[in-house]
Amino acid sequence: MRNTAVEILDTHQVMAVSTLRPDGWPQTTIVGYVNEGLTVYFLVFRSSQKLANIRRDMRISVAVGGEPSALDQLTAVYAAAHAVEIKDAAERDRAWTLLQERHGNLAAFDLPEQTDAAMIRATLQHVSVLDYRKGPGHIEDLSIGEDGTPRYDAREEPWGSSALKPGMIRQS
């Protein structure tokens, strides 16, 4: 399941990031990202509400997916994570290099000054993988404990079974 989550993260370039506003309401924005396994990196401007929200509460949610040509090809990753600003110059430079490799449109740009933009690292901890290639409504959950131990759980949303037309073969 971890491999499926990483596969999905590896094949996309943008994700939705949800943070908590000061009034408690969620705020969702789209960012370009790159990942190494279940760790994602993205750049935000210092003046952004997103950075202010992360500074106040490091808990974020992310969503990555696309629009498939057929429902049975739908895949997505939804996760809760802790987001922190990368302060180390070498790690910041490395994350920028990874972003440039994934996003060719950044190749002509230098890494913005740290006074202008913050490089964020978010380690996914509670991950749900939606994978309709295994059947409609198929979801697998992964939680990473404080000690790094993964816990897996697979489930299917009830509509997946009840909405399947008679005579249709369920994939396994």
Steps between C-alpha positions, in 0.01 A plus 500: 500500500788736578633429151164590344492827693853586387416400139207743501709777657777437245267539202342836586632854528240695696318436825237667710629613840256578779605702802303648788424871496512700825119482523511118480368471147703288257678670211593296193739605226676326213881477498762340282688233693761230481527193719757258631294207613235631738680831557384792286668835437341822380586868491280778638545874513559653842207735452256211445220411735605137454837562668338697781259211554782240503701706748201510734404133455731259319221250431397499135301278266596428141319348204659376178314349210395549143206452274516153346357406162291229670367461855682171548831686458435755778786531749569762763695561819354689795716556804554684824851628558718721713647787297816685597713763335840377387763727654811301400646656181623169356163329548320805359726495190447126454122537523516780241702278266239226537221750430678622187543142377127426542383841375688590183345848505718581804829421324551864395456626857734521796381397843326805649681660791410357838375847595242476218393133503494204738576144392262268682553133581194296591527141616180309430379310806138397448465397136195377311539358151195493278562232236203409283727277290434250782124558486257789552528653844832328583695696763814406690620686808851532635596664826861554597549484878733726696754217496476469119294180511237484223145374560292396196128460455299437181131570461240555235239768509155335498386683186771317307327167550142621488551717190658225291255404224388137483730293280799733547810321620664634811877535472713367782 
